Amino acid sequence: MTSDRSVLEQIRGGVVVSSQVMDPRSPLDDPRILAMLAQTGVLGGAVGARVAGPETVAELRAREPGLPIIAITKHYEFGTDNYITPLRADAEALVDAGGSVVAVQNTAGTRPAESFAEIADAVHSRGALVMADIATLDEARAAVRDGADMVGTTMFGYTGDTKGGARPPLALIGELVGAPEAPVIAEGGLWTPEDVAACFAVGAHAVVVGSAVTAPERIVARMVAAAPRRGGETS
């Protein structure tokens, strides 16, 4: 089956809303709620959504039949360096649930099972695209060599070599544009309209915005930090 690359045109120049639970204590951890949060992003003009888990993918797909969906699964329990969709079975389940694109981490370090290339092959065989979540130019080049259709800066700031780097990673986006011959998706650290504009100015194909719009606890925490009385404090 040939992967449907029209998704790349659907998201070109647009904002993809990431609707995920960022705090394990969050009461929003429900596929129906997360799908509805993604829908509110679409109402605001988002051209796609990034969501986690086949249940949320299926819920959102039923609500938005034509929406480009970037799908992921996270596995922290293996203790490996690569934890975003590191298993072929999960990637296949995400496509079967309605994912248009499966995001797979491809950073240096350990993996729990299959290689990035093996997972990419499995996704392509089901007709979906692969986004490589990377942190460096070398990781992006390796991912494109092994089958990535697009690369995202998702992991910048989370890996050993990039911790402490400014986000959004404008310098990295500039390096990636044209280098690995794949569209660059800016993700990570976008909090303002100015961040979005800056990413497009250096050549991003699309941008993903998450915590700034769909993580109420993080949005509120930013406001609380500016208040005389901090959250939880008593007079």
C-alpha positions, 0 to 999 in steps of 0.5 A, a space after each residue: 500500500 502506498 502511503 498517503 502523502 497528501 497529509 503533508 499538504 494538508 498540514 503545510 503552513 498550519 498549526 497542529 494541536 497536541 491534545 495529551 495528558 501532561 500530568 499523570 494526575 490530570 482528570 482529563 485523562 480520558 479518550 473522549 475528553 482529549 478528542 474533544 480538546 483536539 476538536 476545540 483546536 480545530 474550531 480555532 483553526 488547527 489543521 491537524 492533531 497529535 494525540 496519544 493512544 489508539 483509543 483517543 485516535 479512534 475517538 477523534 477519527 470518529 469525530 473528525 473523519 478528514 483530520 490529519 492525526 499524528 498518533 503516538 504511544 508512550 512507553 516509560 515502563 521499559 526504561 529505554 531512551 526511546 519511549 515514543 512509539 518504540 514498538 511495531 505493534 503499537 504503531 500498527 494499532 495506531 494506524 488501524 485506529 485511524 492515525 494518518 501519521 505515526 510519530 516514532 522517536 529516533 534519538 540516540 540510545 536504547 530501544 526496547 525492541 524493533 528498530 526505527 526502520 522496522 517500525 517505519 516499514 510496518 506503518 508504511 505497509 498500512 498506508 500511513 506516514 512516519 514522523 521521526 521525533 528527533 533532537 539533532 541533525 544527525 538523528 534526523 538524517 538517520 531517520 530519513 534514511 530509515 524511512 521517515 517522511 517528516 522530522 519533528 524537533 519534539 525531543 530537543 531539550 530532553 536528550 543528554 546532548 540537548 538539555 538546557 537548549 532554547 525552545 523552540 529550537 529555531 537553530 535546529 529547525 534552520 539546520 534541518 530545513 533542506 538537510 535531510 530532504 524531509 519536511 520539518 515539523 516544529 514541536 516543543 516550547 511553542 507558547 506564543 504566536 511569536 514562537 509560531 511565526 519564528 518557526 515558520 520564518 526559519 522554514 518549518 513546514 508545520 508547527 505543533 502546539 500543545 501545553 500552551 493550549 491543551 494543558 490547563 495545569 501548565 497554563 494556570 501554573 504560568 499565571 500563578 507564578 506571576 501572582 503575589 500568592 502562589 498556588 497552595 499557599 495560605 495567608 
